[in-house]
């Protein structure tokens, strides 16, 4: 039984989750700054004792796995929000990149931790929902004749994924910045959409997003 001075279980759980989140946020920042950052560096950045980090994570591997788990959940939720495309494959692919780009931008630190801390199987599991969605969009686009058919949907998806990860890596290194607009346009062009249509599609979707934002803010 809890003593009169001890916090209620619900409050303790909230505090524990908040501390874990603070540690993971600090880990993202520190590992982006220096992939070789120690748990001591991360603890200091999080404003907690090193033993507190070990309370939540057994070591560096467990900490990176925690980041990857959060990233996987964010990707799953973002992919689920997309639902079934109802405006054609070109718009669907652009919306896919625009929706996933902020998630990738948030967790781009993980790119620098492969293969040191994350193996191919872990990366594959993390990206599985996004990969399945991308392949489906590309397959439908090829069926409708709006994407090129030089490369099958699976390899084409892998090529576009590699392109987007490379762009995120340049953001990670500080030599480029993007809100997803240029990345989405580039993905459409890689799929075989002409430059003008690609740019116009992304602009239209961005305009729709802004309208929704204004309406929600009213």
Number of C-alpha atoms within 10 A of each C-alpha: 4 8 7 7 6 10 12 11 10 9 11 12 12 11 13 14 13 12 18 20 16 17 26 21 17 19 26 21 18 22 19 20 13 13 17 12 15 15 21 14 17 23 22 16 16 22 14 15 14 15 12 14 23 15 12 16 18 10 14 16 12 14 21 20 17 17 19 19 15 16 20 22 13 19 23 17 13 19 19 13 11 14 10 10 14 8 8 13 23 24 19 22 25 25 20 22 25 21 18 20 24 17 15 21 19 14 22 21 24 24 17 17 16 13 11 10 16 17 11 10 9 16 16 11 13 20 16 15 18 20 18 13 20 23 19 16 24 25 20 16 22 20 13 12 12 17 24 19 16 10 13 13 22 15 11 20 25 14 16 18 18 12 16 20 17 13 19 25 20 14 15 20 14 9 9 11 14 13 11 23 17 17 20 26 25 21 22 26 19 19 25 19 18 14 14 10 14 23 19 12 20 25 15 12 16 17 12 12 12 12 12 11 11 10 9 8 7 5
